[in-house]
Amino acid sequence: LRSIQKAMIQYNKLIAAMPRTEIVLSKSIFSERAENTMERKKMKKLVSVVITTYGNREKFLLEAIESVKKQNYKEIEILLIDDNGIGSEYQKRNEILFLGDKKISYIPNLSNLGVQYSRNIGILMSKGEYIAFLDDDDIWEEEKIEKQVKYPEIKLEIIITIHINFDFILISSFVSS
């Protein structure tokens, strides 16, 4: 609860400059994230994959999503954050493609807000114990998530990985206090 309160304070500072309608939407999303935190404790080792998209990226996006669906590790939720803005040509096309897919949570932004804001929405909406980001023009090898989920078993609080030729290397870690 204390970490949620600290996050809420930081979050309120971040959204202070946003237009009024987006602030209301964001606060409701934050409330939902707090509820999701409770669900996450029940759903051990679920990985939330946040994919943001903008523009005419359909071909790449389909390949990116397919690479997530083909993961050996199956406890995955896919959150697709569409940053094209509701009503735009690309948003309408993406909605047709992804809204009916039960394996994807399709979340369109009201307007183009940028990749950072879109990723934050993905974080707030995620239910997984772990969160992974995938750009809409990238793909993953089938064992990527499976390999990375093993690292937190060694009691590290945060693990940052970097991909080089589809291999990953532990470049930094922080032990919880």
C-alpha positions in Angstrom: 0.0 0.0 0.0 2.8 2.4 0.8 4.5 1.8 -2.6 1.1 2.5 -4.3 0.8 5.8 -2.3 4.3 6.8 -3.4 3.6 5.9 -7.0 0.3 7.9 -6.8 2.2 11.0 -5.7 4.8 10.7 -8.5 2.0 9.9 -11.0 0.0 13.0 -10.0 3.1 15.2 -10.6 3.5 13.7 -14.1 -0.1 14.3 -15.1 -0.3 17.8 -13.7 0.5 19.3 -17.1 -1.9 17.1 -19.1 -5.3 18.4 -20.5 -8.2 17.9 -18.1 -9.9 15.1 -20.1 -6.8 13.0 -20.1 -6.2 13.6 -16.3 -9.6 12.1 -15.6 -8.9 9.1 -17.8 -5.4 8.6 -16.3 -6.7 8.7 -12.7 -9.3 6.0 -13.6 -6.5 4.0 -15.2 -4.4 4.4 -12.1 -7.2 3.1 -9.9 -7.5 0.1 -12.1 -3.8 -0.5 -11.8 -4.1 -0.5 -8.0 -6.8 -3.2 -8.4 -4.5 -5.1 -10.8 -1.8 -5.1 -8.2 -3.9 -7.2 -6.0 -4.7 -9.6 -8.9 -0.9 -9.8 -9.7 -0.2 -11.3 -6.3 -2.6 -14.2 -7.2 -1.2 -14.6 -10.7 2.5 -15.5 -10.1 4.9 -15.2 -12.9 2.5 -13.6 -15.4 4.5 -11.5 -17.9 2.8 -8.4 -19.3 4.1 -7.5 -22.7 3.5 -3.9 -23.6 3.7 -3.1 -27.3 3.2 0.5 -28.4 2.4 1.4 -32.0 2.1 4.6 -34.1 1.6 5.2 -37.8 1.4 2.6 -40.6 3.3 -0.2 -38.9 0.8 -3.0 -39.6 3.3 -5.5 -41.2 5.9 -5.1 -38.5 3.3 -5.0 -35.7 1.8 -8.3 -36.9 5.2 -9.9 -36.8 6.0 -8.5 -33.4 2.7 -9.8 -31.9 3.3 -13.2 -33.6 6.7 -13.5 -32.0 5.1 -12.9 -28.5 2.4 -15.5 -29.2 5.1 -18.0 -30.1 7.0 -17.7 -26.8 7.8 -21.0 -25.1 6.7 -19.4 -21.8 2.9 -19.2 -22.0 1.9 -17.1 -19.0 1.8 -13.9 -21.0 -0.7 -11.1 -21.5 -0.2 -8.8 -24.5 -1.2 -5.1 -24.1 -1.2 -3.2 -27.4 -1.2 0.6 -26.9 -2.3 2.3 -30.1 -0.9 5.9 -30.0 -2.5 7.0 -33.3 -5.4 8.7 -31.6 -9.0 7.6 -31.7 -10.7 8.1 -35.0 -7.5 8.3 -37.1 -7.1 6.1 -40.2 -4.4 3.9 -38.6 -6.3 3.5 -35.3 -9.4 2.4 -37.1 -7.4 -0.2 -39.0 -5.7 -1.5 -35.9 -9.0 -1.7 -34.1 -10.4 -3.9 -36.8 -7.3 -6.1 -36.7 -6.9 -6.5 -32.9 -10.1 -5.7 -31.0 -11.5 -9.1 -31.5 -8.3 -11.0 -30.6 -8.8 -12.5 -27.1 -5.0 -12.8 -26.6 -4.5 -9.0 -27.0 -5.8 -6.2 -24.8 -6.2 -3.4 -27.4 -6.0 0.1 -25.8 -6.2 3.1 -28.1 -5.0 6.5 -26.8 -7.5 9.4 -27.2 -4.8 11.3 -29.1 -1.1 10.9 -30.1 0.7 11.2 -26.7 4.1 9.7 -27.4 5.8 6.4 -26.7 6.6 7.2 -23.0 3.1 8.0 -22.1 1.8 5.0 -24.0 4.2 2.7 -22.1 3.1 4.2 -18.8 -0.5 3.3 -19.8 0.7 -0.2 -20.5 2.3 -0.4 -17.1 -0.8 0.9 -15.4 -3.0 -1.6 -17.2 -0.8 -4.6 -16.8 -1.6 -7.5 -14.5 1.7 -9.4 -14.7 4.3 -9.8 -12.0 6.8 -8.8 -14.7 6.6 -6.3 -17.5 8.4 -6.5 -20.8 8.4 -3.9 -23.6 8.5 -4.7 -27.2 8.7 -2.1 -30.0 6.2 -2.6 -32.8 9.0 -3.2 -35.3 11.0 -5.8 -33.3 10.6 -9.5 -32.9 11.6 -11.9 -30.1 13.1 -15.4 -30.3 10.8 -18.1 -28.9 12.8 -18.6 -25.6 13.3 -14.9 -24.7 10.7 -14.6 -21.9 11.4 -18.1 -20.6 15.1 -17.2 -20.1 14.4 -13.8 -18.5 11.8 -15.1 -16.0 14.5 -17.3 -14.4 16.6 -14.3 -13.3 14.3 -12.9 -10.6 14.5 -16.3 -8.8 17.9 -15.1 -7.6 16.2 -12.4 -5.5 17.1 -9.3 -7.5 14.6 -6.4 -7.4 15.3 -5.0 -10.9 16.9 -6.6 -13.9 17.8 -4.6 -17.0 18.6 -6.5 -20.1 19.8 -5.5 -23.5 19.5 -7.5 -26.7 22.4 -8.1 -29.0 21.7 -10.5 -31.9 18.8 -12.0 -30.0 20.9 -12.9 -27.0 20.5 -11.1 -23.7 23.1 -10.0 -21.3 22.6 -8.9 -17.7 23.9 -5.3 -17.7 22.7 -3.9 -14.4 20.9 -5.1 -11.3 19.8 -3.6 -8.0 19.2 -5.7 -4.8 16.1 -4.6 -2.8 16.9 -3.0 0.6 
